[in-house]
């Protein structure tokens, strides 16, 4: 095989198919290919002095008022994640706000995002330190070691991250652990905790190299976690083990004070609803459909579940999403929100912006190619709450409940076309009662394991 490869290389070289240097002749040919005609000169002046989105906006595609839907979930208002990457956490909690408002007969309600965020970072730090101990015998340039060192903790997450946290730590109302400047503006806090954790990882590797026993390494890990806990408390506050809460209901009746643990509060709100009963469905055209996949070591809690899902064609995903929305149940969804987003009108449409006409080039990659090259991927989680159907029952457009505040998009909501769904929607999480038996059967099979650096993640 090696001899064949060398022979093939020699043959390609002989026919002039080797890598070409940019010599002066090549540069001259490229330079002369550009004709500075009136249009090109005008576009150069326009593009060098303006936001490209203002130039590329397709005026034929503006539709300020088209935010009506055949079916829409009864949602309870817009939240705001501020300058943080906690969209997955806001979206997950928002799915259960109507349930809490029903239980307590409230006009409005929010869960504490800060409470679960605290434990998310805490658990991620523990998982990272455990991973550094388990890979201490590998060289520092090992791909797994470098993956762990790259970002010990971060704001990111997905439904399984939420499920792991809720099952272990419960839920509390926002008043029991409010937002802080650091939870609203997470960059600096995460930066310094990561700085400390990277140092801790190196120290654990050094201790292991010097013959430290497993019990000694775990003792060091515990001391390191104490420092992480201190840093989190200073930034986010102390997460309560129990809290006292009362509320004013729709009838203006103020309840008595009642003391809860976070697990008791979760159980009262959710009742018989179990977060483990929700199923993730993915659309990744780079891999075979109708297969159960799992991402290796992609979780936030040591004993929790990894990210896993069934890969499906969009047609199947849409059908199940429609059933959930028809039954007044919002859906966790994740997409590439920055693609073709008209922020002013709150519309996502593949024809919103004509960048090809601005540059005079084509952008021809399909969804699979964009995923494989990193040109597109899931970047933001929101609740999928509405769908519009034509007279034949075909889906035409959808709507997200976002967590960027009421000033973003259309009063906090984003409407997107069915074509945009096909190109830039990546996954939903839906209750299993809306999932077909065939897909549930796939979900119960042993998953195909993918590495954490897979291009989709």
C-alpha positions as CSV (number, residue, x, y, z in Angstrom):
1,X,0.0,0.0,0.0
2,X,2.8,2.4,0.8
3,X,4.6,1.6,-2.4
4,X,1.4,2.2,-4.3
5,X,0.9,5.6,-2.6
6,X,4.4,6.7,-3.5
7,X,4.0,5.6,-7.1
8,X,0.7,7.5,-7.3
9,X,2.4,10.6,-5.9
10,X,5.2,10.3,-8.4
11,X,2.6,10.0,-11.3
12,X,0.7,13.0,-10.1
13,X,3.9,15.0,-9.8
14,X,4.9,14.0,-13.3
15,X,1.6,15.4,-14.7
16,X,2.0,18.7,-12.9
17,X,-0.6,18.0,-10.2
18,X,1.6,18.8,-7.2
19,X,1.0,21.7,-4.9
20,X,1.6,25.0,-6.7
21,X,3.5,27.9,-5.2
22,X,2.1,31.4,-5.6
23,X,4.9,32.7,-7.8
24,X,4.8,36.1,-9.6
25,X,3.2,34.6,-12.7
26,X,0.4,33.0,-10.6
27,X,-0.1,36.1,-8.6
28,X,-0.3,38.2,-11.8
29,X,-2.9,35.9,-13.4
30,X,-5.0,36.1,-10.2
31,X,-4.6,39.9,-10.0
32,X,-5.6,40.4,-13.7
33,X,-8.7,38.2,-13.3
34,X,-10.4,41.0,-11.3
35,X,-12.0,43.6,-13.6
36,X,-12.7,46.8,-11.7
37,X,-15.8,47.7,-13.6
38,X,-18.3,50.2,-12.4
39,X,-20.4,47.6,-10.4
40,X,-17.3,46.2,-8.7
41,X,-15.9,49.6,-7.9
42,X,-19.3,50.7,-6.5
43,X,-19.6,47.5,-4.4
44,X,-16.1,48.0,-3.1
45,X,-17.0,51.5,-1.9
46,X,-20.3,50.2,-0.4
47,X,-18.8,47.1,1.4
48,X,-15.8,48.9,2.8
49,X,-18.0,51.5,4.4
50,X,-21.1,49.6,5.5
51,X,-22.3,46.6,7.4
52,X,-22.6,43.7,4.9
53,X,-26.1,42.8,6.2
54,X,-27.4,46.2,5.3
55,X,-26.2,45.7,1.7
56,X,-27.2,42.1,1.3
57,X,-30.7,42.4,2.8
58,X,-33.3,41.1,0.4
59,X,-36.0,43.8,0.3
60,X,-38.4,41.3,-1.3
61,X,-38.2,39.2,1.8
62,X,-39.2,41.7,4.5
63,X,-42.4,40.6,6.2
64,X,-42.7,42.5,9.5
65,X,-46.1,41.1,10.5
66,X,-46.1,37.4,9.6
67,X,-46.0,36.0,13.1
68,X,-49.3,34.1,13.1
69,X,-49.6,30.4,13.5
70,X,-52.0,27.5,13.1
71,X,-50.9,26.0,16.4
72,X,-49.0,27.8,19.2
73,X,-48.1,26.7,22.7
74,X,-49.5,28.8,25.6
75,X,-46.1,30.3,26.6
76,X,-45.4,32.4,29.7
77,X,-43.1,35.3,28.7
78,X,-39.6,36.0,27.7
79,X,-36.5,35.4,29.9
80,X,-33.0,36.9,29.4
81,X,-29.7,35.0,29.7
82,X,-27.8,38.3,29.5
83,X,-24.1,38.0,28.5
84,X,-23.8,34.3,29.2
85,X,-23.9,31.0,27.2
86,X,-26.7,29.5,29.4
87,X,-29.3,29.3,26.6
88,X,-29.6,25.5,27.1
89,X,-30.4,26.0,30.8
90,X,-32.9,28.8,30.3
91,X,-34.7,26.9,27.6
92,X,-34.9,23.7,29.6
93,X,-36.3,25.4,32.7
94,X,-38.7,27.4,30.5
95,X,-40.4,24.2,29.3
96,X,-41.6,23.6,32.9
97,X,-42.6,27.2,33.8
98,X,-46.2,26.6,32.8
99,X,-46.2,23.5,35.1
100,X,-45.1,25.6,38.1
101,X,-47.6,28.3,37.3
102,X,-50.4,25.7,37.2
103,X,-49.3,24.1,40.5
104,X,-49.2,27.3,42.4
105,X,-51.9,29.2,40.4
106,X,-49.5,32.0,39.4
107,X,-49.5,34.7,36.7
108,X,-45.8,34.5,36.3
109,X,-42.9,32.4,37.5
110,X,-39.2,31.7,36.9
111,X,-36.9,29.0,38.2
112,X,-33.5,30.0,39.5
113,X,-31.1,29.5,36.5
114,X,-28.2,30.6,38.8
115,X,-28.8,27.6,41.1
116,X,-28.4,25.0,38.5
117,X,-25.6,26.9,36.8
118,X,-23.6,26.8,40.0
119,X,-23.9,23.1,40.2
120,X,-23.2,22.7,36.5
121,X,-19.8,24.4,36.8
122,X,-19.1,22.6,40.0
123,X,-19.8,19.2,38.5
124,X,-17.9,20.0,35.3
125,X,-14.8,20.9,37.4
126,X,-15.0,17.5,39.2
127,X,-15.4,15.6,36.0
128,X,-12.4,17.4,34.5
129,X,-10.2,16.6,37.5
130,X,-11.3,13.0,37.4
131,X,-10.4,12.9,33.7
132,X,-7.0,14.3,34.4
133,X,-6.3,11.6,36.9
134,X,-7.5,8.9,34.6
135,X,-5.3,10.1,31.7
136,X,-2.3,10.9,33.9
137,X,-0.3,8.1,32.2
138,X,-0.9,9.5,28.8
139,X,1.4,12.1,27.2
140,X,0.2,15.7,27.5
141,X,-0.2,15.9,23.7
142,X,-2.6,13.0,23.7
143,X,-5.8,14.0,22.0
144,X,-8.0,13.3,25.0
145,X,-5.7,15.1,27.4
146,X,-5.6,18.1,25.1
147,X,-9.4,18.0,24.7
148,X,-9.9,18.1,28.5
149,X,-7.3,20.9,29.0
150,X,-8.9,23.0,26.2
151,X,-11.8,24.1,28.4
152,X,-12.2,22.4,31.8
153,X,-15.5,24.2,32.3
154,X,-17.7,26.4,30.1
155,X,-21.3,27.8,29.8
156,X,-22.3,25.2,27.2
157,X,-24.7,22.4,27.7
158,X,-27.7,20.5,26.3
159,X,-30.8,18.7,27.5
160,X,-28.9,15.8,29.1
161,X,-26.8,18.3,31.1
162,X,-30.1,19.8,32.4
163,X,-31.5,16.3,33.2
164,X,-28.3,15.3,35.1
165,X,-28.5,18.4,37.2
166,X,-32.2,18.3,38.0
167,X,-32.1,14.6,39.0
168,X,-29.2,15.3,41.4
169,X,-29.9,18.8,42.7
170,X,-33.6,19.5,42.1
171,X,-35.0,22.9,41.2
172,X,-35.8,26.2,43.1
173,X,-37.7,29.4,42.4
174,X,-35.6,32.4,41.2
175,X,-36.2,34.2,44.5
176,X,-34.3,31.5,46.4
177,X,-31.1,32.1,44.5
178,X,-31.2,35.2,42.3
179,X,-28.9,36.2,39.4
180,X,-25.6,38.0,40.1
181,X,-23.4,40.1,38.0
182,X,-21.2,37.1,37.4
183,X,-24.1,34.8,36.4
184,X,-25.3,37.5,33.9
185,X,-21.7,38.2,32.7
186,X,-19.9,34.8,33.0
187,X,-16.7,35.4,30.9
188,X,-14.3,36.5,33.6
189,X,-15.5,34.0,36.2
190,X,-15.1,31.1,33.8
191,X,-11.7,32.4,32.7
192,X,-10.3,32.4,36.2
193,X,-11.8,29.1,37.3
194,X,-10.4,27.5,34.1
195,X,-7.0,29.1,34.8
196,X,-7.0,27.4,38.3
197,X,-8.3,24.1,37.0
198,X,-5.6,23.9,34.2
199,X,-3.0,24.4,36.9
200,X,-4.7,21.7,39.1
201,X,-4.7,19.3,36.1
202,X,-0.9,19.8,35.7
203,X,-0.3,19.2,39.4
204,X,-2.3,16.0,39.4
205,X,-0.3,14.7,36.4
206,X,2.9,15.6,38.2
207,X,1.8,13.8,41.4
208,X,0.9,10.7,39.4
209,X,4.2,10.8,37.6
210,X,6.0,10.9,41.0
211,X,4.2,7.8,42.1
212,X,1.2,9.1,44.0
213,X,-1.4,6.4,44.9
214,X,-5.0,6.7,43.7
215,X,-6.2,7.6,47.3
216,X,-3.6,10.4,47.4
217,X,-4.7,11.8,44.0
218,X,-8.3,11.8,45.1
219,X,-7.4,13.6,48.3
220,X,-5.7,16.3,46.2
221,X,-8.7,16.4,43.9
222,X,-11.0,17.1,46.9
223,X,-8.8,20.0,48.1
224,X,-8.9,21.4,44.6
225,X,-12.7,21.2,44.5
226,X,-12.8,23.1,47.7
227,X,-11.1,26.0,46.0
228,X,-13.5,25.7,43.0
229,X,-16.5,25.8,45.4
230,X,-15.0,28.9,47.0
231,X,-14.6,30.7,43.7
232,X,-18.1,29.8,42.6
233,X,-19.6,31.0,45.9
234,X,-17.8,34.3,45.6
235,X,-19.3,34.8,42.1
236,X,-22.7,33.2,42.3
237,X,-23.7,32.9,46.0
238,X,-24.3,29.9,48.2
239,X,-26.7,27.4,46.7
240,X,-29.3,26.6,49.3
241,X,-29.9,23.1,50.8
242,X,-33.3,24.4,51.8
243,X,-35.2,27.6,51.4
244,X,-38.4,29.3,52.6
245,X,-40.7,30.7,50.0
246,X,-44.2,32.2,49.6
247,X,-46.0,33.7,46.7
248,X,-49.1,35.7,45.5
249,X,-51.4,33.8,43.3
250,X,-53.7,34.9,40.5
251,X,-56.4,35.7,43.0
252,X,-54.1,38.1,44.9
253,X,-53.9,35.7,47.8
254,X,-50.6,35.6,49.5
255,X,-49.6,32.1,50.6
256,X,-48.0,31.1,53.9
257,X,-44.3,30.7,54.1
258,X,-43.2,27.1,53.4
259,X,-39.8,25.5,53.6
260,X,-38.6,23.2,50.9
261,X,-35.5,21.4,49.9
262,X,-34.7,21.7,46.2
263,X,-35.7,18.1,45.6
264,X,-39.0,18.6,47.4
265,X,-39.7,21.7,45.3
266,X,-38.9,19.8,42.1
267,X,-41.2,16.9,43.0
268,X,-44.1,19.3,43.9
269,X,-43.7,21.1,40.5
270,X,-43.0,18.2,38.2
271,X,-45.2,15.6,39.9
272,X,-45.0,12.4,37.8
273,X,-43.1,14.1,35.0
274,X,-39.6,12.7,34.6
275,X,-36.9,14.5,32.7
276,X,-35.5,11.1,31.6
277,X,-38.7,10.6,29.6
278,X,-37.6,13.1,27.0
279,X,-35.9,12.0,23.9
280,X,-33.3,13.9,21.8
281,X,-33.7,13.7,18.0
282,X,-30.9,15.0,15.8
283,X,-30.6,15.9,12.1
284,X,-27.0,15.3,11.1
285,X,-26.8,14.4,7.3
286,X,-23.2,13.5,7.6
287,X,-24.1,10.2,9.4
288,X,-26.7,7.5,8.7
289,X,-30.2,8.1,9.8
290,X,-32.2,5.9,12.2
291,X,-29.2,5.2,14.4
292,X,-28.7,5.8,18.1
293,X,-25.5,7.8,18.8
294,X,-23.6,8.7,22.0
295,X,-20.8,11.3,22.5
296,X,-17.9,9.9,24.6
297,X,-17.4,11.7,27.9
298,X,-19.7,14.5,26.8
299,X,-21.6,15.2,30.1
300,X,-21.4,17.5,33.1
301,X,-21.9,15.1,36.0
302,X,-19.5,12.2,36.6
303,X,-22.4,9.7,37.2
304,X,-24.7,11.3,34.7
305,X,-25.5,10.3,31.2
306,X,-23.6,11.4,28.1
307,X,-25.1,13.3,25.3
308,X,-27.1,10.8,23.1
309,X,-29.7,11.0,20.4
310,X,-31.4,9.3,17.5
311,X,-30.3,10.7,14.1
312,X,-33.3,11.2,11.8
313,X,-34.4,12.9,8.6
314,X,-36.1,16.3,9.1
315,X,-39.4,15.0,7.8
316,X,-39.7,12.6,10.7
317,X,-38.5,15.2,13.3
318,X,-41.1,17.7,12.0
319,X,-44.0,15.3,12.3
320,X,-43.3,14.6,15.9
321,X,-42.7,18.3,16.7
322,X,-46.1,19.2,15.2
323,X,-47.8,16.6,17.5
324,X,-46.1,18.1,20.6
325,X,-47.1,21.7,19.7
326,X,-50.7,20.6,18.9
327,X,-50.8,19.2,22.4
328,X,-49.6,22.5,23.9
329,X,-46.2,21.2,24.9
330,X,-43.1,23.3,24.0
331,X,-40.0,21.6,22.7
332,X,-36.3,22.1,23.5
333,X,-34.6,22.9,20.2
334,X,-31.1,23.8,19.1
335,X,-30.0,25.5,15.8
336,X,-27.5,27.7,14.1
337,X,-29.3,30.9,15.0
338,X,-26.8,33.3,13.4
339,X,-27.5,32.1,9.9
340,X,-29.7,34.4,7.9
341,X,-31.1,36.1,11.0
342,X,-33.0,39.3,10.5
343,X,-32.8,40.7,14.0
344,X,-35.0,43.7,13.3
345,X,-38.1,41.7,12.3
346,X,-37.2,38.5,14.2
347,X,-37.2,36.3,11.1
348,X,-35.0,33.4,10.0
349,X,-35.2,32.7,6.3
350,X,-32.7,31.3,3.9
351,X,-33.4,34.2,1.5
352,X,-33.1,37.0,4.1
353,X,-29.6,38.1,2.8
354,X,-28.1,37.8,-0.7
355,X,-24.4,37.6,0.1
356,X,-23.6,36.0,-3.3
357,X,-24.7,39.2,-5.1
358,X,-22.7,41.4,-2.9
359,X,-19.5,39.4,-3.4
360,X,-20.2,38.1,-6.9
361,X,-19.3,34.5,-5.8
362,X,-21.5,31.5,-5.0
363,X,-21.7,29.8,-1.6
364,X,-22.7,26.3,-2.6
365,X,-22.1,23.9,0.3
366,X,-25.0,21.7,1.5
367,X,-25.8,21.1,5.1
368,X,-23.6,18.1,5.5
369,X,-20.6,19.9,4.0
370,X,-21.2,22.9,6.2
371,X,-21.1,20.6,9.3
372,X,-18.0,18.8,8.2
373,X,-16.1,22.0,7.5
374,X,-17.3,23.8,10.7
375,X,-19.1,26.4,8.6
376,X,-22.3,25.6,10.5
377,X,-23.3,23.9,13.7
378,X,-25.6,24.1,16.6
379,X,-25.0,27.4,18.4
380,X,-28.1,28.3,20.4
381,X,-30.9,26.6,22.3
382,X,-34.5,27.9,22.3
383,X,-38.0,26.6,22.9
384,X,-39.9,25.6,19.8
385,X,-43.4,26.8,20.4
386,X,-45.4,27.3,17.2
387,X,-46.0,25.8,13.7
388,X,-48.0,27.1,10.7
389,X,-49.7,24.6,8.4
390,X,-51.0,25.1,4.9
391,X,-54.4,23.8,3.7
392,X,-52.8,20.5,2.9
393,X,-51.3,20.1,6.4
394,X,-47.8,20.8,5.3
395,X,-45.5,22.8,7.6
396,X,-44.6,26.3,6.3
397,X,-43.1,28.1,9.2
398,X,-42.3,27.8,13.0
399,X,-41.5,30.0,16.0
400,X,-38.9,30.0,18.8
401,X,-39.3,31.4,22.3
402,X,-35.9,33.0,22.8
403,X,-34.0,34.0,26.0
404,X,-32.5,37.2,24.8
405,X,-35.0,39.5,26.4
406,X,-38.1,41.1,24.9
407,X,-36.1,43.7,22.8
408,X,-34.5,41.0,20.6
409,X,-36.4,39.8,17.5
410,X,-40.2,40.1,17.5
411,X,-41.0,40.9,21.1
412,X,-38.5,38.2,22.1
413,X,-39.6,35.5,19.6
414,X,-38.1,34.4,16.3
415,X,-40.1,33.1,13.4
416,X,-38.4,30.8,10.9
417,X,-39.4,29.2,7.6
418,X,-39.7,25.5,6.9
419,X,-36.7,25.8,4.5
420,X,-34.6,27.3,7.2
421,X,-35.6,24.4,9.5
422,X,-34.2,22.0,6.9
423,X,-30.8,23.8,6.6
424,X,-30.1,25.1,10.1
425,X,-32.1,23.2,12.7
426,X,-30.1,20.4,14.3
427,X,-31.9,18.9,17.2
428,X,-35.0,18.8,19.3
429,X,-35.9,17.2,22.7
430,X,-39.4,15.9,22.9
431,X,-41.5,13.9,25.4
432,X,-41.5,10.2,24.5
433,X,-45.3,10.1,24.2
434,X,-44.9,12.1,20.9
435,X,-42.1,9.8,19.6
436,X,-43.1,7.0,17.2
437,X,-42.6,3.4,18.5
438,X,-40.1,2.8,15.7
439,X,-37.9,5.7,16.9
440,X,-38.3,4.7,20.6
441,X,-37.1,1.2,19.7
442,X,-33.9,2.7,18.1
443,X,-33.4,4.9,21.1
444,X,-33.4,1.8,23.3
445,X,-30.6,0.1,21.3
446,X,-27.0,0.3,22.2
447,X,-25.5,3.5,21.0
448,X,-22.7,4.0,18.5
449,X,-20.0,5.9,20.3
450,X,-18.6,9.1,18.8
451,X,-15.5,11.0,20.0
452,X,-16.1,14.3,21.9
453,X,-14.3,16.2,19.1
454,X,-16.7,15.0,16.5
455,X,-17.4,17.7,13.9
456,X,-21.0,18.0,15.0
457,X,-20.1,18.8,18.6
